[in-house]
Amino acid sequence: MRRDRKIVWHPAGMAAIAGKRVIVVGGTGGIGRAISRLLASHGADVTVVGRRFRDADRPGIAFVPADLGLMGEARRVAEELPAGNADILIFTTGIFAAPHRQMTTDGIERDLAVSYLNRFVMLRSLAPRLGRDRRDAAFRPRIFVMGYPGTGAAGDPGDLNAERRYTALGAHKNTIAGNEMLVINLARRFPGIGSFGLNPGLIRTDIRGNLLGENSLRHRIVETLIGLLAPDADSYARRIAPLLLSPDLERFNGAMFDRKARAILPTAALTPDHIDRFMAASERLAQPWLEGASSPRL
Ligand SMILES: NC(=O)c1ccc[n+]([C@@H]2O[C@H](COP(=O)([O-])OP(=O)(O)OC[C@H]3O[C@@H](n4cnc5c(N)ncnc54)[C@H](OP(=O)(O)O)[C@@H]3O)[C@@H](O)[C@H]2O)c1
C-alpha cells in the first residue's frame, strides 16, 4: 500500500455526528458493530443490517434483518431502507472464502455473494436515493465501502464466480477488487455522493471463521495472535469515526483510507477498461435480481 499524500483531511469533532442518520450494512458484528455503537453513543440515528442483532439494549440503533448471501434479500432490504433521509451509508458485511468452494442457493460463490455482490445489488437501489430527501444537509451524502483497497488485487472478471478455478485467496481477491472498483465507479457515476474505500488492516473479529473453521482451535489461536498484535474493532472505530464526518471529504471523491485513516493510492491495475469489464461481469451475474430495477447501471 502506498500513501496518497495529496489527500489531507482534518478530523471532525464527534459532536458533528449528533442527529446524523447512518445506515451500516454489516453493523451487527465486528467492525461495523463497533462503528455503529460509537456513532450511536454520540447521538447518531443508526440503522444496522445483518442476521443477528446484539444491541437491542442500545439507544439509537435500529435493526433490519437480512441474509445478504441471498441476492433477493439484498434487493428487498435495499428497497426498504430509509436511504432518502440517510447522511452516511457504510458497508461492512463480509466473510472470508472457505478452503473449498461454497455456493449459495442462488448459485453464487459464497464469499463473492456475502462480501461483494450484495453490495452491488443494493447500491442499484440505494445510490440514486441516498440523502435525496434531506433538508439543510451540511454535506453531500457519503458512502464508505469497507474491504481491502489499495493492496493490488485486480480480480478476474472472466471468472467472477470462480467456476473454472477455485482457491480461497483467488475468490477473496475478487471481492477485494470488486469493492475497490465499486468505490471508483460510484465516484464516477454519482458525483453528487462522496464515495470512499476503507481498509482497516488486520483487526481481531470473526471474519476468518469461514476459512479456519468457526470457533475451531486454529481460529481461536489466530484471532488471539491478531488481538495481541493489532488494534481491536473499537480502537479502529475510534480512529476512523472522525474521518466519516470530516468536512474535508467534500473536496475528494473515490479516495481510499488505511487502518490509520490515512489516504492511500488505489490499485494501479484498476483501469477504467478493467472496471467496465468487472462491472459488466457483476451485472451479468446479478441480472436475475436486478430485473425491473429502474435505477442506472453501476
Ligand atoms: N477483520 C479484519 O482483519 C479485516 C481485514 C481486512 C478487511 N476487513 C473488512 O472489514 C469488514 C468487516 O469485517 P469484520 O472483520 O468486522 O467481520 P465480522 O466480525 O465477521 O463481521 C461481519 C459482519 O457481516 C455480517 N454478515 C456475515 N454474513 C452475513 C450474511 N450472510 N448476511 C448478513 N450479514 C452477514 C455479520 O452479521 P451477523 O453476525 O449478524 O451475521 C457481521 O455484521 C469486511 O468488509 C472485511 O472484508 C476486515
The ligand as an SDF file (V2000), in Angstrom:
LIG
                    3D

 48 52  0  0  0  0  0  0  0  0999 V2000
  -11.0740   -8.0340   10.4610 N   0  0  0  0  0  0  0  0  0  0  0  0
  -10.0650   -7.9070    9.6090 C   0  0  0  0  0  0  0  0  0  0  0  0
   -8.9210   -8.2630    9.9080 O   0  0  0  0  0  0  0  0  0  0  0  0
  -10.3290   -7.3190    8.2490 C   0  0  0  0  0  0  0  0  0  0  0  0
   -9.2360   -7.1220    7.3990 C   0  0  0  0  0  0  0  0  0  0  0  0
   -9.4520   -6.5510    6.1550 C   0  0  0  0  0  0  0  0  0  0  0  0
  -10.7180   -6.1700    5.7790 C   0  0  0  0  0  0  0  0  0  0  0  0
  -11.7760   -6.3770    6.6080 N   0  0  0  0  0  0  0  0  0  0  0  0
  -13.1090   -5.9780    6.1490 C   0  0  0  0  0  0  0  0  0  0  0  0
  -13.8330   -5.3470    7.1820 O   0  0  0  0  0  0  0  0  0  0  0  0
  -15.2350   -5.5760    7.0080 C   0  0  0  0  0  0  0  0  0  0  0  0
  -15.8410   -6.0270    8.3310 C   0  0  0  0  0  0  0  0  0  0  0  0
  -15.3170   -7.2930    8.6850 O   0  0  0  0  0  0  0  0  0  0  0  0
  -15.2480   -7.7960   10.1900 P   0  0  0  0  0  0  0  0  0  0  0  0
  -13.8310   -8.1340   10.4360 O   0  0  0  0  0  0  0  0  0  0  0  0
  -15.9250   -6.8450   11.0720 O   0  0  0  0  0  0  0  0  0  0  0  0
  -16.0720   -9.1570   10.0890 O   0  0  0  0  0  0  0  0  0  0  0  0
  -17.0400   -9.8720   11.1190 P   0  0  0  0  0  0  0  0  0  0  0  0
  -16.6710   -9.6080   12.5310 O   0  0  0  0  0  0  0  0  0  0  0  0
  -17.1160  -11.2950   10.7020 O   0  0  0  0  0  0  0  0  0  0  0  0
  -18.4430   -9.1480   10.8490 O   0  0  0  0  0  0  0  0  0  0  0  0
  -19.0540   -9.3390    9.6290 C   0  0  0  0  0  0  0  0  0  0  0  0
  -20.4120   -8.7110    9.5610 C   0  0  0  0  0  0  0  0  0  0  0  0
  -21.0090   -9.2560    8.3790 O   0  0  0  0  0  0  0  0  0  0  0  0
  -22.2890   -9.7700    8.7050 C   0  0  0  0  0  0  0  0  0  0  0  0
  -22.6060  -10.9360    7.8760 N   0  0  0  0  0  0  0  0  0  0  0  0
  -21.8310  -12.0120    7.5980 C   0  0  0  0  0  0  0  0  0  0  0  0
  -22.5170  -12.8730    6.8090 N   0  0  0  0  0  0  0  0  0  0  0  0
  -23.7250  -12.2980    6.5820 C   0  0  0  0  0  0  0  0  0  0  0  0
  -24.8800  -12.6810    5.8500 C   0  0  0  0  0  0  0  0  0  0  0  0
  -24.9400  -13.8270    5.1660 N   0  0  0  0  0  0  0  0  0  0  0  0
  -25.9450  -11.8490    5.8270 N   0  0  0  0  0  0  0  0  0  0  0  0
  -25.9310  -10.6890    6.5170 C   0  0  0  0  0  0  0  0  0  0  0  0
  -24.8640  -10.2660    7.2190 N   0  0  0  0  0  0  0  0  0  0  0  0
  -23.7850  -11.0810    7.2720 C   0  0  0  0  0  0  0  0  0  0  0  0
  -22.2180  -10.1610   10.1670 C   0  0  0  0  0  0  0  0  0  0  0  0
  -23.5410  -10.0900   10.6660 O   0  0  0  0  0  0  0  0  0  0  0  0
  -24.2170  -11.2340   11.5690 P   0  0  0  0  0  0  0  0  0  0  0  0
  -23.2320  -11.5290   12.6640 O   0  0  0  0  0  0  0  0  0  0  0  0
  -25.4670  -10.5700   12.0330 O   0  0  0  0  0  0  0  0  0  0  0  0
  -24.4390  -12.3930   10.6440 O   0  0  0  0  0  0  0  0  0  0  0  0
  -21.3430   -9.0350   10.7260 C   0  0  0  0  0  0  0  0  0  0  0  0
  -22.1480   -7.9180   10.9990 O   0  0  0  0  0  0  0  0  0  0  0  0
  -15.3770   -6.5750    5.8730 C   0  0  0  0  0  0  0  0  0  0  0  0
  -15.6840   -5.8760    4.7030 O   0  0  0  0  0  0  0  0  0  0  0  0
  -13.9730   -7.1590    5.7510 C   0  0  0  0  0  0  0  0  0  0  0  0
  -13.6740   -7.5830    4.4560 O   0  0  0  0  0  0  0  0  0  0  0  0
  -11.6070   -6.9450    7.8450 C   0  0  0  0  0  0  0  0  0  0  0  0
  1  2  1  0
  2  3  2  0
  2  4  1  0
  4  5  1  0
  4 48  2  0
  5  6  2  0
  6  7  1  0
  7  8  2  0
  8  9  1  0
  8 48  1  0
  9 10  1  0
  9 46  1  0
 10 11  1  0
 11 12  1  0
 11 44  1  0
 12 13  1  0
 13 14  1  0
 14 15  2  0
 14 16  1  0
 14 17  1  0
 17 18  1  0
 18 19  2  0
 18 20  1  0
 18 21  1  0
 21 22  1  0
 22 23  1  0
 23 24  1  0
 23 42  1  0
 24 25  1  0
 25 26  1  0
 25 36  1  0
 26 27  1  0
 26 35  1  0
 27 28  2  0
 28 29  1  0
 29 30  1  0
 29 35  2  0
 30 31  1  0
 30 32  2  0
 32 33  1  0
 33 34  2  0
 34 35  1  0
 36 37  1  0
 36 42  1  0
 37 38  1  0
 38 39  2  0
 38 40  1  0
 38 41  1  0
 42 43  1  0
 44 45  1  0
 44 46  1  0
 46 47  1  0
M  CHG  2   8   1  16  -1
M  END
$$$$
